[in-house]
Amino acid sequence: MIYDASLDELLQKVWDGQRINQAEALRLYSLPLEELGALADRRRQLAKAKAYGGRGNEIVTYNVDRNVNYTNVCNVYCKFCAFYRTEKDDDSYVITLDEMDRKIEETLALGGTQILMQGGHHPKLTKQWYLDLLAHIKAKFPQVNIHGFSPSEFIHFREVFNEPLEKIISDFKMAGLGSIPGGGGEILVDRVRQRIAPLKAMSNDWLEVMDVAHRLGLFSSATMMFGHVETPEDRIEHLERLRQQQDKSLGYSKAPLTPSFSPSDGERVSAGRVRGNSTGHFTAFICWTFQAEHTKLRAPTVGAHEYLRTQALGRIYLDNFENIQSSWVTQGLEIGQVALKFGANDLGSIMIEENVVSQAGTTFRMTVADMQRLIKDLGYEPHQRNNWYQLVN
């Protein structure tokens, strides 16, 4: 084997926590999996060193929330989705307030703090319907964070309501929206998006929603759904665009961090720290693999090896993200646990309810006890957290 000094320099650069470029990321992609995992774990340690009073490297977090899909009616017909229905389908639905209340009450009984509310792109629901739904939830369950509506939904709202994004997101926030999930990210490369979901929001649209939301003080997550028609270079381009947006969002406000949190006065927590009246940004990155069953997308998906490789690369490349979430929902409990040694510091939610991935043939389930066991088995302390990565237990 020929000695490569430049590779040693790159590995040292990663170990020291320095920023890498796309060409360097592609070199790292080809490393042996265990070596890439060790580098990602090092970057996790650097990212979490100051969190939770300096105990960030001892703690692995999880969340208790529920996915509530308020409708399955959707008119963008993504090839990778087995969940959507048309209005004419017998099993199409729009949630009622009574059903929403029941789901939230069950969530609270299990110690939940949040609902993750997403739906299809329903062509006929009005803006007032959404505002009434948000206001109803916030009035009846003020302690619950509404983590709702992916960027692609907001692009849909812009078209249907014929209003600017700033107006829509601001009105949703006033009605009770607390944060925005990163769903619909898929791969932020339009050539890929045109192949898998040509009627859905394109890359700049997705990023524009996040940019507006962050400027308006809402925090969000960022995602990647991979293992279909994209290339490793496309995945790295996706990471680059997320990193650029995070740089931009973090630059919007230089307000000092403050030591207290009060949901009632509009403050928001990110990564266990509190930023008073600042703008928002991405709290975490979550990636998962394409689940092919019952979908129209004819593409060979990838397994756990590629999942761990991509998550590890995400941790290294996204040097301005403090939190990386393991995707046990698509990978299973054991690989979800292994992912905690490949850059992740969070196991995500117990997923009291999950309807989209399960429609594509993947039905893993986890309890709080399961999460705590998986975390403790690796020598970490399990702690429940809220959407802003503040510990709640």
C-alpha positions in Angstrom: 0.0 0.0 0.0 1.3 3.4 -1.0 1.5 5.9 1.9 -0.7 8.9 1.3 0.4 11.9 3.5 -2.5 14.0 2.2 -5.0 11.5 3.6 -3.3 11.6 7.0 -3.6 15.4 6.9 -7.3 15.1 6.2 -7.9 12.6 9.0 -6.0 14.9 11.4 -8.1 17.9 10.1 -11.3 16.0 10.9 -10.0 14.8 14.3 -9.2 18.4 15.2 -12.7 19.5 14.4 -11.9 21.6 11.3 -14.4 22.2 8.5 -14.0 20.0 5.4 -15.1 20.6 1.8 -17.1 18.5 -0.6 -14.0 16.9 -2.3 -12.6 16.0 1.1 -16.0 14.5 2.2 -16.0 12.3 -0.9 -12.5 11.0 0.2 -13.8 10.2 3.7 -16.8 8.4 2.2 -14.4 5.7 0.9 -12.8 5.0 4.3 -13.3 1.7 6.1 -16.6 2.0 8.0 -15.1 1.6 11.4 -12.6 4.3 10.7 -15.2 6.7 9.5 -17.3 5.8 12.6 -14.5 6.6 14.9 -14.0 10.0 13.3 -17.8 10.7 13.5 -17.7 9.8 17.2 -14.9 12.2 17.8 -16.8 15.0 16.1 -19.8 14.1 18.3 -17.7 14.5 21.4 -16.4 17.9 20.2 -19.9 19.1 19.3 -21.4 18.0 22.7 -18.5 18.8 25.0 -20.1 22.0 26.4 -23.7 20.8 26.4 -25.7 20.1 29.6 -23.3 21.8 31.9 -20.3 20.1 30.4 -21.9 16.6 30.6 -22.9 16.4 27.0 -20.7 13.5 26.2 -22.2 11.4 29.0 -25.8 12.0 28.0 -27.8 10.5 25.1 -31.3 12.0 24.7 -34.7 10.8 23.4 -38.0 12.4 22.8 -41.6 11.3 23.6 -44.0 12.6 20.9 -46.5 11.4 18.4 -46.7 11.7 14.7 -50.2 13.0 13.8 -51.0 12.9 10.1 -53.9 15.3 9.8 -54.8 14.1 6.3 -53.5 11.5 3.8 -55.0 13.4 0.8 -52.1 14.6 -1.4 -51.8 15.8 -4.9 -48.1 15.5 -5.5 -48.0 11.7 -5.9 -44.3 11.2 -4.8 -43.0 7.9 -6.2 -41.3 7.0 -2.9 -44.5 7.4 -0.8 -47.0 4.6 0.0 -49.0 6.8 2.4 -50.8 9.3 0.1 -54.4 8.9 -1.1 -56.5 10.9 -3.5 -59.8 12.5 -2.4 -61.7 9.8 -4.3 -60.1 6.9 -2.4 -62.2 5.1 0.2 -59.6 5.3 2.9 -58.8 9.0 2.5 -59.4 11.2 5.5 -59.1 14.6 7.2 -58.7 14.5 11.0 -61.5 15.8 13.3 -60.9 17.9 16.4 -62.2 15.1 18.6 -59.7 12.7 17.1 -56.9 15.2 17.5 -57.8 15.7 21.1 -57.8 11.9 21.8 -54.4 11.5 20.2 -52.9 14.3 22.3 -54.5 13.1 25.5 -52.9 9.7 24.9 -49.6 11.3 24.2 -49.7 13.3 27.4 -50.6 10.1 29.4 -47.4 8.5 28.1 -45.2 11.5 29.2 -45.2 13.1 25.7 -44.4 16.8 25.2 -45.0 17.3 21.5 -47.0 16.3 18.4 -45.3 16.1 15.1 -48.1 17.2 12.7 -47.7 16.6 9.0 -50.1 15.7 6.2 -50.5 15.4 2.5 -50.8 18.4 0.2 -54.6 18.6 0.4 -55.9 20.8 -2.4 -59.0 22.0 -0.6 -58.2 22.7 3.0 -58.3 26.5 3.7 -55.9 28.6 5.6 -58.6 29.2 8.2 -58.9 25.4 8.7 -55.2 25.2 9.7 -55.3 28.3 11.9 -58.4 27.0 13.7 -56.7 23.6 14.2 -53.6 25.2 15.6 -55.5 27.6 17.9 -57.7 24.7 19.2 -54.7 22.6 20.1 -52.8 25.5 21.7 -55.8 26.6 23.8 -56.7 23.1 25.0 -53.1 21.7 25.4 -50.8 24.8 26.0 -48.0 22.5 27.4 -47.7 20.6 24.1 -45.3 21.8 21.4 -46.7 21.7 17.9 -43.9 20.6 15.6 -45.7 20.9 12.3 -45.9 21.3 8.6 -42.8 20.4 6.5 -41.4 23.0 4.0 -43.1 21.2 1.1 -46.4 21.8 2.8 -45.7 25.5 3.2 -44.8 25.7 -0.5 -48.2 24.1 -1.1 -49.9 26.6 1.2 -48.3 29.5 -0.7 -49.8 28.3 -3.9 -53.2 27.4 -2.5 -53.6 30.5 -0.2 -51.9 32.9 -2.7 -50.0 34.6 0.1 -46.2 35.1 0.8 -44.4 32.6 3.0 -43.6 35.3 5.6 -47.3 36.0 6.1 -48.3 32.3 6.2 -45.6 31.2 8.6 -46.1 34.2 10.8 -49.8 33.6 11.1 -49.2 29.9 11.8 -46.8 30.9 14.5 -49.3 33.3 16.1 -51.9 30.6 16.1 -49.7 28.1 18.0 -47.1 26.6 15.7 -43.9 26.0 17.8 -41.4 24.6 15.3 -41.0 23.0 11.9 -40.0 19.5 11.0 -37.5 18.9 8.2 -39.6 16.5 6.3 -39.7 16.6 2.5 -35.9 17.3 2.3 -35.2 14.0 0.5 -32.1 15.0 -1.5 -31.6 18.8 -2.0 -30.5 18.3 -5.7 -33.2 19.2 -8.2 -32.0 16.6 -10.7 -32.8 13.9 -8.1 -36.1 15.6 -7.0 -37.3 15.8 -10.5 -37.0 12.0 -10.8 -38.6 11.0 -7.4 -41.2 13.8 -6.8 -41.5 16.2 -9.8 -44.6 18.0 -8.4 -43.1 18.6 -4.9 -41.1 21.6 -3.7 -37.7 21.9 -5.3 -34.4 22.4 -3.3 -34.5 26.2 -3.2 -38.2 26.2 -2.2 -37.4 23.9 0.8 -34.5 26.0 1.9 -36.5 29.2 1.4 -39.1 28.0 3.9 -36.5 27.2 6.4 -34.8 30.5 5.9 -38.1 32.4 6.5 -39.0 30.3 9.5 -35.6 30.9 11.1 -35.8 34.6 10.6 -39.2 34.6 12.2 -37.9 32.8 15.3 -38.9 29.2 14.6 -36.5 26.4 15.0 -36.5 23.4 12.7 -34.9 20.0 12.1 -33.1 19.0 8.8 -33.4 15.6 7.1 -32.2 13.5 4.3 -33.9 10.5 2.7 -31.3 8.6 0.7 -30.6 5.2 -0.9 -32.7 5.5 -4.1 -31.5 7.3 -7.3 -29.0 9.7 -5.9 -25.2 9.4 -5.8 -22.8 9.9 -2.9 -21.9 13.3 -4.5 -25.6 14.2 -4.3 -25.7 13.4 -0.6 -22.7 15.6 0.0 -24.3 18.4 -2.0 -27.3 18.0 0.2 -25.1 18.4 3.3 -23.4 21.4 1.8 -26.7 23.2 1.3 -27.8 22.4 4.9 -24.5 23.7 6.2 -24.8 26.9 4.2 -28.3 27.5 5.5 -27.2 26.9 9.1 -24.4 29.3 8.7 -26.8 31.9 7.4 -29.4 31.3 10.1 -26.9 31.4 12.9 -25.6 34.7 11.5 -29.0 36.3 11.7 -28.7 37.0 15.4 -25.8 37.6 17.6 -27.9 37.9 20.7 -26.2 36.5 23.8 -27.3 33.2 25.3 -29.4 33.4 28.5 -29.7 30.9 31.3 -33.4 30.5 31.6 -36.3 29.1 29.6 -40.0 30.1 29.6 -42.2 28.8 26.8 -44.8 31.3 27.8 -42.7 34.3 26.8 -41.7 33.0 23.5 -38.1 32.0 24.1 -36.8 29.0 22.3 -34.2 26.4 23.3 -31.6 25.0 20.9 -29.2 22.2 21.8 -29.9 22.6 25.5 -29.1 26.3 25.5 -31.5 29.2 25.5 -31.5 32.1 23.1 -34.0 34.8 24.2 -35.7 36.6 21.3 -33.3 35.4 18.6 -34.0 33.9 15.3 -34.2 30.1 14.9 -32.0 27.6 13.2 -31.7 23.8 12.7 -31.6 22.0 16.0 -30.7 18.6 14.5 -30.0 16.5 11.4 -31.8 13.1 10.8 -31.1 10.9 7.8 -32.8 7.6 6.9 -32.9 5.2 4.0 -35.6 4.9 1.3 -38.1 2.2 2.2 -39.3 0.6 -1.1 -42.2 -1.6 -0.3 -45.6 -0.5 -1.8 -44.0 2.5 -3.5 -43.8 3.3 -7.2 -40.1 4.2 -7.1 -38.2 1.4 -8.8 -34.8 1.8 -7.1 -32.7 -0.6 -5.1 -32.4 0.7 -1.6 -29.4 0.4 0.7 -28.8 -1.3 4.1 -27.4 -0.6 7.5 -23.8 -0.3 6.3 -24.6 2.5 4.0 -26.9 4.1 6.6 -24.1 4.2 9.2 -21.6 5.5 6.6 -23.9 8.4 5.5 -24.9 9.4 9.1 -21.2 9.4 10.1 -20.3 11.6 7.1 -23.2 13.9 8.1 -21.9 14.4 11.6 -18.4 15.3 10.2 -19.6 17.6 7.5 -22.3 19.4 9.5 -19.9 21.1 11.8 -22.5 23.7 12.7 -25.1 21.2 13.9 -24.9 20.1 17.5 -27.3 17.2 17.3 -27.5 14.2 15.1 -30.5 11.8 15.5 -30.4 8.1 15.0 -33.0 6.6 12.7 -34.1 3.4 14.5 -37.5 3.8 12.8 -36.1 2.6 9.5 -33.0 0.7 10.7 -34.3 -1.2 13.7 -33.4 -1.0 17.4 -30.0 -2.6 17.1 -28.7 -0.5 14.3 -30.3 2.5 15.9 -28.1 1.8 19.0 -25.0 1.3 16.9 -25.6 4.6 15.3 -24.9 6.2 18.6 -21.2 5.3 18.0 -21.4 6.7 14.5 -22.0 10.4 15.3 -25.5 10.4 16.8 -26.2 11.7 20.2 -30.0 11.3 20.2 -32.3 8.3 19.6 -35.2 10.4 18.4 -38.8 9.7 19.5 -40.5 6.6 20.7 -43.0 7.3 17.9 -46.2 6.7 19.7 -47.8 6.7 16.3 -46.1 6.4 12.8 -48.0 6.0 9.6 -45.8 7.0 6.7 -42.8 4.7 6.9 -44.9 1.8 8.1 -47.0 2.1 4.9 -43.8 1.4 3.0 -43.3 -1.9 4.9 -41.1 -0.9 7.9 -42.8 -1.3 11.3 -40.2 -1.2 14.1 -41.5 -0.1 17.5 -39.8 1.2 20.7 -40.8 2.1 24.2 -39.2 4.5 26.7 -37.8 1.4 28.5 -36.3 0.1 25.3 -34.6 3.5 24.6 -33.2 3.7 28.1 -31.9 0.2 27.9 -30.2 0.8 24.5 -28.6 3.9 25.8 -27.4 2.5 29.1 -26.0 -0.6 27.4 -23.5 1.7 25.7 -22.5 3.4 29.0 -24.4 6.6 28.5 -27.1 8.3 30.6 -30.6 8.3 29.0 -32.5 11.6 29.3 -35.8 12.7 27.8 -35.6 16.1 26.1 -37.9 18.5 24.4 -37.8 19.7 20.8 -35.1 22.3 21.6 -32.8 19.6 23.2 -33.5 20.8 26.7 -33.6 18.0 29.3 -37.1 17.5 30.8 -36.3 14.7 33.3 
